[in-house]
Amino acid sequence: MTSKASKQLENFPNPNPDRDYTIHMEIPEFTCLCPKTGQPDFATFYLDYVPNFKCVELKSLKLYMWSYRQEGAFHEAVTNTILDDLVAITQPRFMRLLGDFYIRGGITTKVTAEFRAPNWQPLSKIDLP
């Protein structure tokens, strides 16, 4: 696998597909460009998901997140696009993505997007952040 930024996400088989469990990831080095000013926007993304049969591969996720560094994107759009791409590659039971964007012009923005598979209910009571 290359170390260049890439939109190519990869997955691997869930080692425990018969169990509901939550995977939590913190991605603190996200950068994109403001589509209005061209100035950099910085964010930490928090990803929580209950995998079904596939999990996201971490290096491909890192390179995917790097791919936004030179792209203009509104916070709302980029958070939803990233969620859509992660859902497409993993097809999880549940996924939540929180984009916590750094202060800009005195305003902090947090965008949360969720996916829930049709008819999915946790097998046991789990604490979803």
Backbone as XML, in Angstrom:
<?xml version="1.0"?>
<chain id="A" units="angstrom">
  <residue number="1" name="MET">
    <atom name="N" x="0.844" y="-1.179" z="0.000"/>
    <atom name="CA" x="0.000" y="0.000" z="0.000"/>
    <atom name="C" x="0.891" y="1.245" z="0.000"/>
  </residue>
  <residue number="2" name="THR">
    <atom name="N" x="0.485" y="2.239" z="-0.740"/>
    <atom name="CA" x="1.237" y="3.480" z="-0.853"/>
    <atom name="C" x="1.078" y="4.356" z="0.395"/>
  </residue>
  <residue number="3" name="SER">
    <atom name="N" x="1.937" y="5.351" z="0.530"/>
    <atom name="CA" x="1.810" y="6.318" z="1.615"/>
    <atom name="C" x="1.343" y="7.665" z="1.102"/>
  </residue>
  <residue number="4" name="LYS">
    <atom name="N" x="0.765" y="7.689" z="-0.094"/>
    <atom name="CA" x="0.220" y="8.916" z="-0.654"/>
    <atom name="C" x="-1.254" y="9.013" z="-0.297"/>
  </residue>
  <residue number="5" name="ALA">
    <atom name="N" x="-1.748" y="10.228" z="-0.190"/>
    <atom name="CA" x="-3.171" y="10.433" z="0.058"/>
    <atom name="C" x="-3.977" y="9.711" z="-1.019"/>
  </residue>
  <residue number="6" name="SER">
    <atom name="N" x="-5.099" y="9.136" z="-0.601"/>
    <atom name="CA" x="-5.895" y="8.335" z="-1.526"/>
    <atom name="C" x="-7.348" y="8.285" z="-1.081"/>
  </residue>
  <residue number="7" name="LYS">
    <atom name="N" x="-8.263" y="8.254" z="-2.019"/>
    <atom name="CA" x="-9.685" y="8.087" z="-1.719"/>
    <atom name="C" x="-10.067" y="6.607" z="-1.618"/>
  </residue>
  <residue number="8" name="GLN">
    <atom name="N" x="-9.087" y="5.707" z="-1.778"/>
    <atom name="CA" x="-9.347" y="4.271" z="-1.782"/>
    <atom name="C" x="-9.361" y="3.714" z="-0.357"/>
  </residue>
  <residue number="9" name="LEU">
    <atom name="N" x="-10.557" y="3.506" z="0.184"/>
    <atom name="CA" x="-10.689" y="2.873" z="1.494"/>
    <atom name="C" x="-10.639" y="1.356" z="1.325"/>
  </residue>
  <residue number="10" name="GLU">
    <atom name="N" x="-10.094" y="0.671" z="2.323"/>
    <atom name="CA" x="-10.038" y="-0.783" z="2.307"/>
    <atom name="C" x="-10.713" y="-1.322" z="3.554"/>
  </residue>
  <residue number="11" name="ASN">
    <atom name="N" x="-11.068" y="-2.612" z="3.496"/>
    <atom name="CA" x="-11.685" y="-3.243" z="4.653"/>
    <atom name="C" x="-11.032" y="-4.603" z="4.894"/>
  </residue>
  <residue number="12" name="PHE">
    <atom name="N" x="-11.432" y="-5.230" z="6.000"/>
    <atom name="CA" x="-11.004" y="-6.595" z="6.299"/>
    <atom name="C" x="-12.161" y="-7.281" z="7.022"/>
  </residue>
  <residue number="13" name="PRO">
    <atom name="N" x="-12.185" y="-8.608" z="7.037"/>
    <atom name="CA" x="-13.305" y="-9.317" z="7.660"/>
    <atom name="C" x="-13.399" y="-9.049" z="9.171"/>
  </residue>
  <residue number="14" name="ASN">
    <atom name="N" x="-14.606" y="-8.840" z="9.645"/>
    <atom name="CA" x="-14.860" y="-8.685" z="11.069"/>
    <atom name="C" x="-14.528" y="-10.020" z="11.753"/>
  </residue>
  <residue number="15" name="PRO">
    <atom name="N" x="-13.635" y="-10.015" z="12.743"/>
    <atom name="CA" x="-13.275" y="-11.272" z="13.391"/>
    <atom name="C" x="-14.380" y="-11.849" z="14.291"/>
  </residue>
  <residue number="16" name="ASN">
    <atom name="N" x="-15.388" y="-11.036" z="14.628"/>
    <atom name="CA" x="-16.484" y="-11.491" z="15.491"/>
    <atom name="C" x="-17.838" y="-11.006" z="14.966"/>
  </residue>
  <residue number="17" name="PRO">
    <atom name="N" x="-18.249" y="-11.481" z="13.793"/>
    <atom name="CA" x="-19.493" y="-10.969" z="13.200"/>
    <atom name="C" x="-20.767" y="-11.381" z="13.935"/>
  </residue>
  <residue number="18" name="ASP">
    <atom name="N" x="-20.685" y="-12.324" z="14.845"/>
    <atom name="CA" x="-21.877" y="-12.755" z="15.582"/>
    <atom name="C" x="-22.122" y="-11.931" z="16.835"/>
  </residue>
  <residue number="19" name="ARG">
    <atom name="N" x="-21.265" y="-10.957" z="17.098"/>
    <atom name="CA" x="-21.366" y="-10.153" z="18.314"/>
    <atom name="C" x="-21.468" y="-8.671" z="17.971"/>
  </residue>
  <residue number="20" name="ASP">
    <atom name="N" x="-22.337" y="-7.967" z="18.677"/>
    <atom name="CA" x="-22.337" y="-6.505" z="18.608"/>
    <atom name="C" x="-21.216" y="-5.991" z="19.493"/>
  </residue>
  <residue number="21" name="TYR">
    <atom name="N" x="-20.346" y="-5.196" z="18.933"/>
    <atom name="CA" x="-19.333" y="-4.497" z="19.721"/>
    <atom name="C" x="-19.040" y="-3.184" z="19.008"/>
  </residue>
  <residue number="22" name="THR">
    <atom name="N" x="-18.577" y="-2.221" z="19.762"/>
    <atom name="CA" x="-18.339" y="-0.886" z="19.220"/>
    <atom name="C" x="-16.855" y="-0.656" z="18.993"/>
  </residue>
  <residue number="23" name="ILE">
    <atom name="N" x="-16.533" y="-0.149" z="17.813"/>
    <atom name="CA" x="-15.170" y="0.285" z="17.498"/>
    <atom name="C" x="-15.181" y="1.810" z="17.572"/>
  </residue>
  <residue number="24" name="HIS">
    <atom name="N" x="-14.252" y="2.368" z="18.332"/>
    <atom name="CA" x="-14.148" y="3.822" z="18.484"/>
    <atom name="C" x="-12.792" y="4.261" z="17.954"/>
  </residue>
  <residue number="25" name="MET">
    <atom name="N" x="-12.809" y="5.292" z="17.112"/>
    <atom name="CA" x="-11.568" y="5.844" z="16.572"/>
    <atom name="C" x="-11.579" y="7.355" z="16.726"/>
  </residue>
  <residue number="26" name="GLU">
    <atom name="N" x="-10.412" y="7.906" z="17.002"/>
    <atom name="CA" x="-10.235" y="9.360" z="17.037"/>
    <atom name="C" x="-9.219" y="9.706" z="15.960"/>
  </residue>
  <residue number="27" name="ILE">
    <atom name="N" x="-9.598" y="10.654" z="15.115"/>
    <atom name="CA" x="-8.774" y="11.032" z="13.968"/>
    <atom name="C" x="-8.483" y="12.529" z="14.108"/>
  </residue>
  <residue number="28" name="PRO">
    <atom name="N" x="-7.362" y="12.874" z="14.784"/>
    <atom name="CA" x="-7.144" y="14.267" z="15.188"/>
    <atom name="C" x="-6.452" y="15.178" z="14.182"/>
  </residue>
  <residue number="29" name="GLU">
    <atom name="N" x="-6.064" y="14.695" z="13.030"/>
    <atom name="CA" x="-5.258" y="15.520" z="12.130"/>
    <atom name="C" x="-5.949" y="15.821" z="10.807"/>
  </residue>
  <residue number="30" name="PHE">
    <atom name="N" x="-7.268" y="15.961" z="10.826"/>
    <atom name="CA" x="-7.994" y="16.225" z="9.591"/>
    <atom name="C" x="-7.821" y="17.687" z="9.176"/>
  </residue>
  <residue number="31" name="THR">
    <atom name="N" x="-7.598" y="17.885" z="7.889"/>
    <atom name="CA" x="-7.483" y="19.230" z="7.322"/>
    <atom name="C" x="-8.178" y="19.251" z="5.970"/>
  </residue>
  <residue number="32" name="CYS">
    <atom name="N" x="-8.945" y="20.312" z="5.741"/>
    <atom name="CA" x="-9.489" y="20.603" z="4.411"/>
    <atom name="C" x="-9.408" y="22.112" z="4.231"/>
  </residue>
  <residue number="33" name="LEU">
    <atom name="N" x="-9.895" y="22.592" z="3.109"/>
    <atom name="CA" x="-9.862" y="24.032" z="2.844"/>
    <atom name="C" x="-11.272" y="24.591" z="2.873"/>
  </residue>
  <residue number="34" name="CYS">
    <atom name="N" x="-11.402" y="25.807" z="3.395"/>
    <atom name="CA" x="-12.686" y="26.495" z="3.360"/>
    <atom name="C" x="-13.002" y="26.821" z="1.900"/>
  </residue>
  <residue number="35" name="PRO">
    <atom name="N" x="-14.167" y="26.410" z="1.397"/>
    <atom name="CA" x="-14.478" y="26.676" z="-0.006"/>
    <atom name="C" x="-14.733" y="28.156" z="-0.308"/>
  </residue>
  <residue number="36" name="LYS">
    <atom name="N" x="-14.956" y="28.955" z="0.715"/>
    <atom name="CA" x="-15.177" y="30.396" z="0.512"/>
    <atom name="C" x="-13.873" y="31.190" z="0.512"/>
  </residue>
  <residue number="37" name="THR">
    <atom name="N" x="-12.963" y="30.862" z="1.463"/>
    <atom name="CA" x="-11.756" y="31.667" z="1.639"/>
    <atom name="C" x="-10.477" y="30.969" z="1.181"/>
  </residue>
  <residue number="38" name="GLY">
    <atom name="N" x="-10.528" y="29.638" z="1.073"/>
    <atom name="CA" x="-9.330" y="28.882" z="0.735"/>
    <atom name="C" x="-8.410" y="28.657" z="1.919"/>
  </residue>
  <residue number="39" name="GLN">
    <atom name="N" x="-8.787" y="29.157" z="3.093"/>
    <atom name="CA" x="-7.965" y="28.962" z="4.278"/>
    <atom name="C" x="-8.183" y="27.564" z="4.844"/>
  </residue>
  <residue number="40" name="PRO">
    <atom name="N" x="-7.187" y="27.035" z="5.544"/>
    <atom name="CA" x="-7.324" y="25.678" z="6.072"/>
    <atom name="C" x="-8.327" y="25.596" z="7.217"/>
  </residue>
  <residue number="41" name="ASP">
    <atom name="N" x="-9.067" y="24.512" z="7.247"/>
    <atom name="CA" x="-9.940" y="24.155" z="8.358"/>
    <atom name="C" x="-9.358" y="22.891" z="8.976"/>
  </residue>
  <residue number="42" name="PHE">
    <atom name="N" x="-9.366" y="22.825" z="10.289"/>
    <atom name="CA" x="-8.823" y="21.681" z="11.018"/>
    <atom name="C" x="-9.925" y="21.054" z="11.850"/>
  </residue>
  <residue number="43" name="ALA">
    <atom name="N" x="-9.865" y="19.737" z="11.998"/>
    <atom name="CA" x="-10.889" y="19.050" z="12.782"/>
    <atom name="C" x="-10.329" y="17.768" z="13.371"/>
  </residue>
  <residue number="44" name="THR">
    <atom name="N" x="-10.998" y="17.331" z="14.412"/>
    <atom name="CA" x="-10.827" y="15.983" z="14.932"/>
    <atom name="C" x="-12.117" y="15.246" z="14.620"/>
  </residue>
  <residue number="45" name="PHE">
    <atom name="N" x="-11.998" y="14.077" z="14.023"/>
    <atom name="CA" x="-13.169" y="13.242" z="13.757"/>
    <atom name="C" x="-13.203" y="12.102" z="14.768"/>
  </residue>
  <residue number="46" name="TYR">
    <atom name="N" x="-14.413" y="11.814" z="15.234"/>
    <atom name="CA" x="-14.657" y="10.703" z="16.151"/>
    <atom name="C" x="-15.586" y="9.732" z="15.436"/>
  </residue>
  <residue number="47" name="LEU">
    <atom name="N" x="-15.107" y="8.518" z="15.246"/>
    <atom name="CA" x="-15.865" y="7.497" z="14.542"/>
    <atom name="C" x="-16.221" y="6.383" z="15.513"/>
  </residue>
  <residue number="48" name="ASP">
    <atom name="N" x="-17.507" y="6.055" z="15.581"/>
    <atom name="CA" x="-17.992" y="4.927" z="16.377"/>
    <atom name="C" x="-18.841" y="4.073" z="15.462"/>
  </residue>
  <residue number="49" name="TYR">
    <atom name="N" x="-18.567" y="2.757" z="15.471"/>
    <atom name="CA" x="-19.419" y="1.898" z="14.663"/>
    <atom name="C" x="-19.499" y="0.486" z="15.220"/>
  </residue>
  <residue number="50" name="VAL">
    <atom name="N" x="-20.606" y="-0.156" z="14.878"/>
    <atom name="CA" x="-20.827" y="-1.564" z="15.186"/>
    <atom name="C" x="-20.690" y="-2.285" z="13.851"/>
  </residue>
  <residue number="51" name="PRO">
    <atom name="N" x="-19.591" y="-3.027" z="13.668"/>
    <atom name="CA" x="-19.378" y="-3.662" z="12.370"/>
    <atom name="C" x="-20.351" y="-4.809" z="12.138"/>
  </residue>
  <residue number="52" name="ASN">
    <atom name="N" x="-20.562" y="-5.105" z="10.873"/>
    <atom name="CA" x="-21.338" y="-6.274" z="10.502"/>
    <atom name="C" x="-20.328" y="-7.341" z="10.060"/>
  </residue>
  <residue number="53" name="PHE">
    <atom name="N" x="-20.012" y="-7.396" z="8.786"/>
    <atom name="CA" x="-19.063" y="-8.401" z="8.302"/>
    <atom name="C" x="-17.701" y="-7.826" z="7.941"/>
  </residue>
  <residue number="54" name="LYS">
    <atom name="N" x="-17.583" y="-6.471" z="7.919"/>
    <atom name="CA" x="-16.325" y="-5.851" z="7.509"/>
    <atom name="C" x="-15.964" y="-4.706" z="8.438"/>
  </residue>
  <residue number="55" name="CYS">
    <atom name="N" x="-14.657" y="-4.493" z="8.602"/>
    <atom name="CA" x="-14.118" y="-3.374" z="9.378"/>
    <atom name="C" x="-13.255" y="-2.525" z="8.451"/>
  </residue>
  <residue number="56" name="VAL">
    <atom name="N" x="-13.117" y="-1.248" z="8.776"/>
    <atom name="CA" x="-12.279" y="-0.375" z="7.956"/>
    <atom name="C" x="-10.812" y="-0.586" z="8.335"/>
  </residue>
  <residue number="57" name="GLU">
    <atom name="N" x="-9.956" y="-0.656" z="7.337"/>
    <atom name="CA" x="-8.522" y="-0.838" z="7.543"/>
    <atom name="C" x="-7.904" y="0.524" z="7.869"/>
  </residue>
  <residue number="58" name="LEU">
    <atom name="N" x="-7.106" y="0.589" z="8.928"/>
    <atom name="CA" x="-6.655" y="1.868" z="9.475"/>
    <atom name="C" x="-5.731" y="2.677" z="8.565"/>
  </residue>
  <residue number="59" name="LYS">
    <atom name="N" x="-4.771" y="2.042" z="7.922"/>
    <atom name="CA" x="-3.871" y="2.822" z="7.069"/>
    <atom name="C" x="-4.628" y="3.436" z="5.898"/>
  </residue>
  <residue number="60" name="SER">
    <atom name="N" x="-5.542" y="2.685" z="5.318"/>
    <atom name="CA" x="-6.327" y="3.253" z="4.213"/>
    <atom name="C" x="-7.197" y="4.404" z="4.711"/>
  </residue>
  <residue number="61" name="LEU">
    <atom name="N" x="-7.688" y="4.310" z="5.948"/>
    <atom name="CA" x="-8.474" y="5.410" z="6.521"/>
    <atom name="C" x="-7.611" y="6.653" z="6.698"/>
  </residue>
  <residue number="62" name="LYS">
    <atom name="N" x="-6.398" y="6.472" z="7.187"/>
    <atom name="CA" x="-5.480" y="7.606" z="7.347"/>
    <atom name="C" x="-5.216" y="8.290" z="6.009"/>
  </residue>
  <residue number="63" name="LEU">
    <atom name="N" x="-4.904" y="7.500" z="4.977"/>
    <atom name="CA" x="-4.612" y="8.068" z="3.662"/>
    <atom name="C" x="-5.847" y="8.716" z="3.052"/>
  </residue>
  <residue number="64" name="TYR">
    <atom name="N" x="-7.001" y="8.142" z="3.323"/>
    <atom name="CA" x="-8.271" y="8.730" z="2.861"/>
    <atom name="C" x="-8.472" y="10.099" z="3.511"/>
  </residue>
  <residue number="65" name="MET">
    <atom name="N" x="-8.275" y="10.189" z="4.806"/>
    <atom name="CA" x="-8.462" y="11.472" z="5.497"/>
    <atom name="C" x="-7.457" y="12.511" z="4.986"/>
  </residue>
  <residue number="66" name="TRP">
    <atom name="N" x="-6.237" y="12.085" z="4.687"/>
    <atom name="CA" x="-5.236" y="12.996" z="4.128"/>
    <atom name="C" x="-5.679" y="13.558" z="2.786"/>
  </residue>
  <residue number="67" name="SER">
    <atom name="N" x="-6.482" y="12.820" z="2.047"/>
    <atom name="CA" x="-6.860" y="13.225" z="0.690"/>
    <atom name="C" x="-7.680" y="14.514" z="0.661"/>
  </residue>
  <residue number="68" name="TYR">
    <atom name="N" x="-8.178" y="14.941" z="1.798"/>
    <atom name="CA" x="-8.978" y="16.175" z="1.849"/>
    <atom name="C" x="-8.136" y="17.429" z="2.059"/>
  </residue>
  <residue number="69" name="ARG">
    <atom name="N" x="-6.849" y="17.298" z="2.256"/>
    <atom name="CA" x="-6.009" y="18.441" z="2.616"/>
    <atom name="C" x="-6.021" y="19.582" z="1.604"/>
  </residue>
  <residue number="70" name="GLN">
    <atom name="N" x="-6.196" y="19.288" z="0.358"/>
    <atom name="CA" x="-6.188" y="20.341" z="-0.666"/>
    <atom name="C" x="-7.558" y="20.541" z="-1.303"/>
  </residue>
  <residue number="71" name="GLU">
    <atom name="N" x="-8.607" y="20.033" z="-0.653"/>
    <atom name="CA" x="-9.963" y="20.158" z="-1.190"/>
    <atom name="C" x="-10.777" y="21.163" z="-0.399"/>
  </residue>
  <residue number="72" name="GLY">
    <atom name="N" x="-11.565" y="21.934" z="-1.115"/>
    <atom name="CA" x="-12.513" y="22.832" z="-0.466"/>
    <atom name="C" x="-13.753" y="22.057" z="-0.073"/>
  </residue>
  <residue number="73" name="ALA">
    <atom name="N" x="-14.181" y="22.213" z="1.186"/>
    <atom name="CA" x="-15.343" y="21.459" z="1.638"/>
    <atom name="C" x="-16.007" y="22.152" z="2.820"/>
  </residue>
  <residue number="74" name="PHE">
    <atom name="N" x="-17.310" y="22.283" z="2.764"/>
    <atom name="CA" x="-18.054" y="22.761" z="3.919"/>
    <atom name="C" x="-18.078" y="21.653" z="4.967"/>
  </residue>
  <residue number="75" name="HIS">
    <atom name="N" x="-18.085" y="22.023" z="6.236"/>
    <atom name="CA" x="-18.035" y="21.055" z="7.336"/>
    <atom name="C" x="-19.156" y="20.023" z="7.232"/>
  </residue>
  <residue number="76" name="GLU">
    <atom name="N" x="-20.355" y="20.499" z="6.950"/>
    <atom name="CA" x="-21.516" y="19.610" z="6.878"/>
    <atom name="C" x="-21.373" y="18.604" z="5.734"/>
  </residue>
  <residue number="77" name="ALA">
    <atom name="N" x="-20.926" y="19.087" z="4.597"/>
    <atom name="CA" x="-20.792" y="18.223" z="3.418"/>
    <atom name="C" x="-19.690" y="17.187" z="3.604"/>
  </residue>
  <residue number="78" name="VAL">
    <atom name="N" x="-18.535" y="17.602" z="4.093"/>
    <atom name="CA" x="-17.414" y="16.668" z="4.212"/>
    <atom name="C" x="-17.706" y="15.600" z="5.266"/>
  </residue>
  <residue number="79" name="THR">
    <atom name="N" x="-18.365" y="15.954" z="6.352"/>
    <atom name="CA" x="-18.704" y="14.959" z="7.379"/>
    <atom name="C" x="-19.644" y="13.907" z="6.801"/>
  </residue>
  <residue number="80" name="ASN">
    <atom name="N" x="-20.664" y="14.333" z="6.070"/>
    <atom name="CA" x="-21.612" y="13.390" z="5.480"/>
    <atom name="C" x="-20.979" y="12.564" z="4.369"/>
  </residue>
  <residue number="81" name="THR">
    <atom name="N" x="-20.086" y="13.139" z="3.584"/>
    <atom name="CA" x="-19.399" y="12.398" z="2.526"/>
    <atom name="C" x="-18.508" y="11.309" z="3.112"/>
  </residue>
  <residue number="82" name="ILE">
    <atom name="N" x="-17.770" y="11.652" z="4.158"/>
    <atom name="CA" x="-16.901" y="10.663" z="4.799"/>
    <atom name="C" x="-17.745" y="9.521" z="5.370"/>
  </residue>
  <residue number="83" name="LEU">
    <atom name="N" x="-18.850" y="9.856" z="6.038"/>
    <atom name="CA" x="-19.727" y="8.805" z="6.558"/>
    <atom name="C" x="-20.228" y="7.913" z="5.429"/>
  </residue>
  <residue number="84" name="ASP">
    <atom name="N" x="-20.702" y="8.518" z="4.342"/>
    <atom name="CA" x="-21.205" y="7.726" z="3.203"/>
    <atom name="C" x="-20.134" y="6.774" z="2.662"/>
  </residue>
  <residue number="85" name="ASP">
    <atom name="N" x="-18.905" y="7.263" z="2.538"/>
    <atom name="CA" x="-17.820" y="6.428" z="2.011"/>
    <atom name="C" x="-17.477" y="5.289" z="2.975"/>
  </residue>
  <residue number="86" name="LEU">
    <atom name="N" x="-17.480" y="5.565" z="4.270"/>
    <atom name="CA" x="-17.195" y="4.518" z="5.257"/>
    <atom name="C" x="-18.308" y="3.478" z="5.301"/>
  </residue>
  <residue number="87" name="VAL">
    <atom name="N" x="-19.549" y="3.919" z="5.205"/>
    <atom name="CA" x="-20.674" y="2.982" z="5.181"/>
    <atom name="C" x="-20.579" y="2.097" z="3.931"/>
  </residue>
  <residue number="88" name="ALA">
    <atom name="N" x="-20.240" y="2.691" z="2.801"/>
    <atom name="CA" x="-20.147" y="1.927" z="1.552"/>
    <atom name="C" x="-19.097" y="0.821" z="1.634"/>
  </residue>
  <residue number="89" name="ILE">
    <atom name="N" x="-17.961" y="1.085" z="2.275"/>
    <atom name="CA" x="-16.882" y="0.096" z="2.311"/>
    <atom name="C" x="-17.065" y="-0.936" z="3.424"/>
  </residue>
  <residue number="90" name="THR">
    <atom name="N" x="-17.815" y="-0.599" z="4.490"/>
    <atom name="CA" x="-17.943" y="-1.528" z="5.621"/>
    <atom name="C" x="-19.341" y="-2.118" z="5.788"/>
  </residue>
  <residue number="91" name="GLN">
    <atom name="N" x="-20.358" y="-1.433" z="5.308"/>
    <atom name="CA" x="-21.748" y="-1.862" z="5.490"/>
    <atom name="C" x="-22.022" y="-2.258" z="6.944"/>
  </residue>
  <residue number="92" name="PRO">
    <atom name="N" x="-21.837" y="-1.313" z="7.872"/>
    <atom name="CA" x="-21.952" y="-1.626" z="9.298"/>
    <atom name="C" x="-23.402" y="-1.783" z="9.751"/>
  </residue>
  <residue number="93" name="ARG">
    <atom name="N" x="-23.547" y="-2.257" z="10.966"/>
    <atom name="CA" x="-24.869" y="-2.285" z="11.593"/>
    <atom name="C" x="-25.257" y="-0.880" z="12.035"/>
  </residue>
  <residue number="94" name="PHE">
    <atom name="N" x="-24.259" y="-0.149" z="12.537"/>
    <atom name="CA" x="-24.461" y="1.226" z="13.003"/>
    <atom name="C" x="-23.151" y="1.970" z="12.826"/>
  </residue>
  <residue number="95" name="MET">
    <atom name="N" x="-23.255" y="3.258" z="12.466"/>
    <atom name="CA" x="-22.067" y="4.095" z="12.385"/>
    <atom name="C" x="-22.441" y="5.533" z="12.698"/>
  </residue>
  <residue number="96" name="ARG">
    <atom name="N" x="-21.594" y="6.170" z="13.504"/>
    <atom name="CA" x="-21.756" y="7.593" z="13.833"/>
    <atom name="C" x="-20.410" y="8.271" z="13.629"/>
  </residue>
  <residue number="97" name="LEU">
    <atom name="N" x="-20.438" y="9.424" z="12.952"/>
    <atom name="CA" x="-19.224" y="10.205" z="12.721"/>
    <atom name="C" x="-19.463" y="11.621" z="13.228"/>
  </residue>
  <residue number="98" name="LEU">
    <atom name="N" x="-18.588" y="12.068" z="14.122"/>
    <atom name="CA" x="-18.642" y="13.433" z="14.647"/>
    <atom name="C" x="-17.428" y="14.185" z="14.128"/>
  </residue>
  <residue number="99" name="GLY">
    <atom name="N" x="-17.668" y="15.293" z="13.418"/>
    <atom name="CA" x="-16.607" y="16.185" z="12.989"/>
    <atom name="C" x="-16.566" y="17.364" z="13.941"/>
  </residue>
  <residue number="100" name="ASP">
    <atom name="N" x="-15.483" y="17.493" z="14.690"/>
    <atom name="CA" x="-15.308" y="18.567" z="15.669"/>
    <atom name="C" x="-14.299" y="19.552" z="15.082"/>
  </residue>
  <residue number="101" name="PHE">
    <atom name="N" x="-14.816" y="20.589" z="14.424"/>
    <atom name="CA" x="-13.974" y="21.544" z="13.711"/>
    <atom name="C" x="-13.487" y="22.643" z="14.656"/>
  </residue>
  <residue number="102" name="TYR">
    <atom name="N" x="-12.236" y="23.016" z="14.495"/>
    <atom name="CA" x="-11.612" y="24.000" z="15.373"/>
    <atom name="C" x="-12.262" y="25.366" z="15.187"/>
  </residue>
  <residue number="103" name="ILE">
    <atom name="N" x="-12.079" y="26.202" z="16.154"/>
    <atom name="CA" x="-12.691" y="27.531" z="16.156"/>
    <atom name="C" x="-12.239" y="28.341" z="14.950"/>
  </residue>
  <residue number="104" name="ARG">
    <atom name="N" x="-13.192" y="29.031" z="14.347"/>
    <atom name="CA" x="-12.931" y="29.866" z="13.175"/>
    <atom name="C" x="-13.860" y="31.062" z="13.272"/>
  </residue>
  <residue number="105" name="GLY">
    <atom name="N" x="-13.323" y="32.250" z="13.341"/>
    <atom name="CA" x="-14.145" y="33.447" z="13.439"/>
    <atom name="C" x="-14.988" y="33.468" z="14.711"/>
  </residue>
  <residue number="106" name="GLY">
    <atom name="N" x="-14.472" y="32.858" z="15.768"/>
    <atom name="CA" x="-15.183" y="32.830" z="17.036"/>
    <atom name="C" x="-16.260" y="31.751" z="17.116"/>
  </residue>
  <residue number="107" name="ILE">
    <atom name="N" x="-16.337" y="30.877" z="16.126"/>
    <atom name="CA" x="-17.376" y="29.845" z="16.093"/>
    <atom name="C" x="-16.723" y="28.467" z="15.994"/>
  </residue>
  <residue number="108" name="THR">
    <atom name="N" x="-17.169" y="27.576" z="16.865"/>
    <atom name="CA" x="-16.772" y="26.172" z="16.792"/>
    <atom name="C" x="-17.931" y="25.402" z="16.180"/>
  </residue>
  <residue number="109" name="THR">
    <atom name="N" x="-17.622" y="24.522" z="15.244"/>
    <atom name="CA" x="-18.662" y="23.732" z="14.581"/>
    <atom name="C" x="-18.457" y="22.260" z="14.880"/>
  </residue>
  <residue number="110" name="LYS">
    <atom name="N" x="-19.555" y="21.578" z="15.250"/>
    <atom name="CA" x="-19.558" y="20.122" z="15.423"/>
    <atom name="C" x="-20.685" y="19.575" z="14.566"/>
  </residue>
  <residue number="111" name="VAL">
    <atom name="N" x="-20.349" y="18.615" z="13.711"/>
    <atom name="CA" x="-21.333" y="18.000" z="12.817"/>
    <atom name="C" x="-21.358" y="16.506" z="13.110"/>
  </residue>
  <residue number="112" name="THR">
    <atom name="N" x="-22.555" y="15.978" z="13.393"/>
    <atom name="CA" x="-22.713" y="14.543" z="13.643"/>
    <atom name="C" x="-23.614" y="13.959" z="12.569"/>
  </residue>
  <residue number="113" name="ALA">
    <atom name="N" x="-23.152" y="12.873" z="11.954"/>
    <atom name="CA" x="-23.948" y="12.157" z="10.953"/>
    <atom name="C" x="-24.004" y="10.689" z="11.369"/>
  </residue>
  <residue number="114" name="GLU">
    <atom name="N" x="-25.157" y="10.054" z="11.146"/>
    <atom name="CA" x="-25.341" y="8.665" z="11.566"/>
    <atom name="C" x="-25.911" y="7.804" z="10.456"/>
  </residue>
  <residue number="115" name="PHE">
    <atom name="N" x="-25.591" y="6.526" z="10.554"/>
    <atom name="CA" x="-26.179" y="5.498" z="9.708"/>
    <atom name="C" x="-26.615" y="4.360" z="10.628"/>
  </residue>
  <residue number="116" name="ARG">
    <atom name="N" x="-27.792" y="3.820" z="10.378"/>
    <atom name="CA" x="-28.279" y="2.649" z="11.092"/>
    <atom name="C" x="-28.851" y="1.700" z="10.049"/>
  </residue>
  <residue number="117" name="ALA">
    <atom name="N" x="-28.367" y="0.462" z="10.026"/>
    <atom name="CA" x="-28.881" y="-0.524" z="9.076"/>
    <atom name="C" x="-30.369" y="-0.744" z="9.330"/>
  </residue>
  <residue number="118" name="PRO">
    <atom name="N" x="-31.142" y="-0.942" z="8.270"/>
    <atom name="CA" x="-32.578" y="-1.170" z="8.442"/>
    <atom name="C" x="-32.850" y="-2.330" z="9.402"/>
  </residue>
  <residue number="119" name="ASN">
    <atom name="N" x="-33.759" y="-2.100" z="10.328"/>
    <atom name="CA" x="-34.198" y="-3.108" z="11.297"/>
    <atom name="C" x="-33.117" y="-3.554" z="12.277"/>
  </residue>
  <residue number="120" name="TRP">
    <atom name="N" x="-31.970" y="-2.879" z="12.323"/>
    <atom name="CA" x="-30.936" y="-3.289" z="13.275"/>
    <atom name="C" x="-31.268" y="-2.779" z="14.666"/>
  </residue>
  <residue number="121" name="GLN">
    <atom name="N" x="-31.171" y="-3.659" z="15.622"/>
    <atom name="CA" x="-31.274" y="-3.334" z="17.036"/>
    <atom name="C" x="-30.100" y="-4.022" z="17.719"/>
  </residue>
  <residue number="122" name="PRO">
    <atom name="N" x="-29.491" y="-3.372" z="18.704"/>
    <atom name="CA" x="-28.384" y="-4.033" z="19.388"/>
    <atom name="C" x="-28.811" y="-5.368" z="19.981"/>
  </residue>
  <residue number="123" name="LEU">
    <atom name="N" x="-27.923" y="-6.371" z="19.912"/>
    <atom name="CA" x="-28.201" y="-7.673" z="20.517"/>
    <atom name="C" x="-28.226" y="-7.556" z="22.036"/>
  </residue>
  <residue number="124" name="SER">
    <atom name="N" x="-27.423" y="-6.660" z="22.561"/>
    <atom name="CA" x="-27.396" y="-6.392" z="23.987"/>
    <atom name="C" x="-27.348" y="-4.885" z="24.170"/>
  </residue>
  <residue number="125" name="LYS">
    <atom name="N" x="-27.582" y="-4.452" z="25.389"/>
    <atom name="CA" x="-27.533" y="-3.016" z="25.641"/>
    <atom name="C" x="-26.078" y="-2.558" z="25.557"/>
  </residue>
  <residue number="126" name="ILE">
    <atom name="N" x="-25.795" y="-1.723" z="24.571"/>
    <atom name="CA" x="-24.441" y="-1.214" z="24.423"/>
    <atom name="C" x="-24.495" y="0.303" z="24.524"/>
  </residue>
  <residue number="127" name="ASP">
    <atom name="N" x="-23.438" y="0.882" z="24.970"/>
    <atom name="CA" x="-23.361" y="2.311" z="25.139"/>
    <atom name="C" x="-22.796" y="2.921" z="23.857"/>
  </residue>
  <residue number="128" name="LEU">
    <atom name="N" x="-23.674" y="3.507" z="23.065"/>
    <atom name="CA" x="-23.223" y="4.188" z="21.853"/>
    <atom name="C" x="-22.997" y="5.649" z="22.204"/>
  </residue>
  <residue number="129" name="PRO">
    <atom name="N" x="-21.770" y="6.116" z="22.067"/>
    <atom name="CA" x="-21.464" y="7.518" z="22.407"/>
    <atom name="C" x="-22.339" y="8.502" z="21.655"/>
  </residue>
</chain>
